[in-house]
Amino acid sequence: MHKYLLIAVGGALGSMARYWVGSTIAGRMGIRFPYATLVVNITACVLIGFSLTYMSRRAELNPAWRFLIPIGFIGAYSTFSTYEWETLATLRTGAFLLAGLYAVTSFVLGLAAVWGGSMLAEAIS
């Protein structure tokens, strides 16, 4: 139960951080180009790369930090970073074709899913 509480707290903080960063960037740079989402996604990639690498090299750290930061906070802040981390992890194993397949498939199917969901909503509204 304790891990779910850590995930919830991290998720709440991550959601608030995403809103704050997104609205700050959008307010300064406008919304014609999705700068806010781009900044959130790229900063999430930096955060997940740092946190998971740091935590994997520090055996003395309490495993609860993994629930709070990468799963809770970064997971709510942006899931794009998880997609990038998994691609990097696959590349590091030397499975270049598999990493490329995962990256391209995720992008294409994700875009198709967003389009399909949008079309469904348009059809029923």
N, C-alpha and C positions, 0 to 999 in steps of 0.2 A: 504494500500500500504506500510505503514511503517513497518509492520511485515514481509512482503516479503523481504524488503531490509535487515532487521536484519537477517533473515534466510540466505539470500545470502551471507552476510558478514561472518556470522558464518560458513557457509558451505565452503567458500573459505579458511578461516583460518583452519578449520578442515581437509580439503583435503591436504593443505600444511603440516600440522602437521603429518598427516598419512604418507605422503611421506617421511618426514624428519625422523620420528621415524623408519619407516620400513627400509629405506635405511641405517640408522645408525646401526640398529640391524643386518641386513643382512650382512653389511660390516664387522662387528665384529664377528659374529657367523656363518656366511655362510648361504647357502640356502638348505642344504641337508634336514633339518627339518624346517618347516615354523615358526621359532622363531619370525620373524618380525610380522607376522599376529597374532600369539599368544599374543605377547606383546601388540600390538595395541588393540586387543579384550579385554584383561584383564584390561588394563588401561582405556579403554572406559567404562567398567563395573564399575570401581571405580568412574570415573568421573560422570556417570549418577546416580549412587546410591547416591553420595554426593550431586550433584547439585539439583536433584529433591526432596530429603529429606530436604535439607537446604531451598530451595525455598518454599516448602509447609509449613514450620514452621515459615516463615518470611513474614507475611501478608503485611508488609510495603514495601516490594520490588516491584519495578515496574514490571508488567507482561511482559514487553519487554525482560527482561532477559531470560525468558523461550524460546522465539523465537531465541534469539542469541546463547545461550549456549546448552541446551539439544537438541533442534530441529535442529538448524543450525550447530554449531560446532561439537557436538558429533554425530549427524546424519550423517555428512559427514566423520567424523573420523572413525566410525564403527557402523553398524546397529546391530551387535551382542549384544551390550549393551542394546538396546531396547528390544530385545527378552528376555534377562535375567531379565530386570526390570519388564516386564509384567508377567513373570513366578513368580517372587518374590511377586509382588502385588497380584496375584491370590492365592499364598500360604498364604499370610497374611490374606486373607479373610476366610481361613479355607477350601477352595475348593482344597484339596490336589489331588484328582483324576483329576479334571479339569486341574490343573497346570501340572500334570504329562502327561496328554493327550496332552496338548498344547506343552510341551517341546519335547516329543517324536515325535509327528506328525510334528512339525516344522522341526526337525532334519531329519526325514525320507523323508518327502516330499521335503524339500530343497535339500537334497542330490540327490533324484530322479530327481528333476528339473534341477540341474546342469548337471547331467549325460545325461538327455534328450536333453538339449540345446547343450551339447557337441556333442552328436550323430548327431543332426540335422546339426550342422556346418560341421561335418566330411562328412555327406551325400551330402551336396551341394557344398563342395569345392573340 
